[in-house]
Amino acid sequence: PENVESHTTVERDEDSGDLIRTQMVYVDEVTCIGCTNCAMIAQSTFFMDSEHGRARVFQQWGDDTETIAVAIETCPVDCIHYVPYDELVRLEVERRDQQINFKARLVNQGEYGGDSGHRIGGAVQFSGPQKISGNAGARCNNCPSRGCKNCLMYGVGENPEFKKKEEMRKQRRARKLMQEKLANENKSAEL
């Protein structure tokens, strides 16, 4: 899983090619302290990167919604974020060139904010935190489980737009299965 970027394995609708889910899960590895909570709880979604000792998503929605929510809620530094697909792609591509100070994961993360005046461990310039939409404003504690009316997430899977798309996808799938069944019955009747 270490060589696979999760945006390359995102599930899409068979007929339309649209994404099944609009929100993805992303770990800010610079902020992560490597506690292993998420990887122990949602083992089909998160793993611990052996190079830096940080959590990473290898399979988007590999676990059920509730399990992923519990994994996010147990993160002691709130480094796991829900992001849109386009942002996930950008973040995972940016992550390829990250230099993480893995020796300083249990101390203040501010000492390697990206400028050359704060080089730790020699001439290596460590990466600063990525710009993540989940970091843009104040972040709810245990979001999205609070169920705030104004929360863009509405709770994972409860977003009205997601529900509408999911219902349409199910209807298209049911129609396709019915057409296949009718076609098979017509073939067997002709025999």
C-alpha positions in Angstrom: 0.0 0.0 0.0 2.9 2.4 0.5 3.3 2.9 -3.3 -0.4 3.4 -4.0 -2.0 6.8 -3.9 -5.5 6.5 -2.6 -7.0 8.7 -5.3 -6.0 6.1 -8.0 -8.3 3.5 -6.3 -11.4 5.6 -5.7 -14.6 3.7 -6.6 -16.6 5.1 -9.5 -20.1 4.4 -10.9 -19.9 1.7 -13.6 -22.3 3.5 -15.9 -21.5 7.2 -15.6 -17.9 7.1 -14.3 -18.8 9.6 -11.6 -17.3 9.2 -8.1 -19.5 7.2 -5.8 -18.5 9.4 -2.9 -17.7 13.1 -3.1 -15.7 13.4 0.1 -12.4 11.6 0.7 -10.2 11.0 3.7 -6.7 12.5 4.0 -4.0 12.4 6.7 -1.9 15.5 7.1 1.4 13.5 7.6 3.3 16.6 8.8 0.9 17.1 11.7 0.5 13.3 12.4 2.5 12.1 15.5 2.3 8.4 14.5 0.0 7.3 17.4 -1.4 4.4 15.2 -4.9 4.9 16.5 -6.5 5.2 13.0 -4.5 2.3 11.5 -5.6 0.0 14.4 -9.3 1.0 14.2 -9.8 1.3 10.4 -7.3 -1.2 9.1 -8.8 -1.4 5.6 -8.4 2.4 5.1 -5.3 3.6 7.0 -1.8 2.2 7.4 1.4 3.4 9.0 4.0 4.6 6.5 7.3 2.8 7.3 9.5 5.6 6.1 8.2 8.4 8.3 6.1 6.5 10.9 3.0 8.5 9.9 -0.5 7.4 9.1 -1.7 7.4 5.5 -4.9 6.5 3.6 -4.3 3.6 1.1 -7.9 2.8 0.3 -10.6 5.4 0.3 -13.6 4.1 2.3 -12.0 0.7 2.8 -13.9 0.5 6.1 -17.5 1.5 6.8 -18.5 5.1 7.5 -18.9 4.6 11.2 -15.5 2.9 11.6 -13.7 5.7 9.7 -15.5 8.3 11.9 -14.3 6.5 15.0 -10.8 6.5 13.7 -10.9 10.2 13.0 -12.4 11.0 16.4 -9.6 9.1 18.2 -6.9 11.1 16.5 -5.2 13.1 19.3 -3.9 15.9 16.9 -6.9 16.1 14.4 -4.7 15.5 11.4 -7.3 13.4 9.5 -9.5 15.5 7.2 -12.4 15.1 4.8 -11.5 16.6 1.5 -13.1 16.7 -2.0 -11.6 14.4 -4.6 -9.8 17.2 -6.6 -8.1 18.4 -3.4 -7.2 14.8 -2.5 -5.4 14.4 -5.9 -3.5 17.7 -5.3 -2.5 16.8 -1.8 -1.3 13.3 -2.7 0.7 14.7 -5.6 2.3 17.4 -3.3 3.1 14.7 -0.7 5.5 12.9 -3.1 8.1 15.6 -2.5 7.5 16.1 1.2 10.5 16.0 3.6 9.1 15.1 7.0 11.2 15.5 10.2 10.2 12.1 11.6 12.5 12.5 14.6 10.6 15.5 15.8 7.1 14.0 15.7 6.4 14.2 19.4 7.5 17.8 19.8 6.2 21.1 18.5 5.5 20.9 14.8 6.3 24.6 14.3 10.0 24.3 14.3 10.2 23.2 10.6 7.8 25.6 9.0 9.5 25.6 5.7 12.0 28.5 5.9 15.7 28.0 5.8 16.2 29.4 9.3 14.7 26.3 11.0 16.7 23.4 9.5 16.9 20.5 11.9 19.2 17.6 11.2 21.5 19.3 8.7 21.0 20.8 5.3 17.6 19.1 4.7 14.7 21.6 4.6 11.6 19.9 6.0 8.2 20.4 4.6 5.7 22.6 6.4 2.0 21.7 6.8 0.0 21.4 3.6 -2.9 23.7 2.8 -6.0 21.6 3.4 -9.5 22.9 3.2 -10.2 21.2 6.6 -7.5 23.5 8.1 -9.0 26.7 6.6 -11.1 27.7 9.5 -11.9 26.6 13.0 -12.3 22.9 13.0 -15.1 21.3 15.0 -14.0 18.8 17.6 -15.0 15.3 16.4 -16.4 16.7 13.2 -18.6 15.6 11.4 -20.1 13.5 14.3 -21.6 16.7 15.9 -24.2 17.0 13.1 -24.0 20.8 12.9 -26.7 22.1 10.6 -24.2 24.3 8.7 -21.6 21.5 8.4 -20.8 20.8 4.8 -20.5 17.2 5.6 -24.0 16.7 7.2 -22.4 13.6 8.7 -20.7 11.2 6.3 -23.2 9.7 3.9 -25.9 12.0 5.1 -25.2 14.8 2.6 -28.4 15.4 0.6 -26.5 15.6 -2.7 -24.8 12.3 -1.9 -28.1 10.7 -1.0 -29.6 11.9 -4.3 -26.7 10.6 -6.4 -26.6 7.3 -4.5 -30.4 6.8 -5.1 -30.0 7.6 -8.8 -27.0 5.2 -9.0 -29.1 2.4 -7.4 -32.0 3.0 -9.7 -29.7 2.9 -12.8 -28.2 -0.3 -11.5 -31.6 -1.9 -10.9 -32.7 -0.9 -14.4 -29.6 -2.4 -15.9 -30.1 -5.7 -14.0 -33.7 -5.8 -15.0 -32.8 -5.3 -18.7 -30.1 -8.1 -18.4 -32.7 -10.4 -16.8 -35.2 -9.7 -19.5 -32.6 -10.2 -22.2 -31.6 -13.6 -20.7 -35.3 -14.6 -20.5 -35.9 -13.7 -24.1 -32.8 -15.7 -25.2 -33.9 -18.8 -23.2 -37.5 -18.4 -24.6 -36.0 -18.4 -28.2 -34.2 -21.7 -27.5 
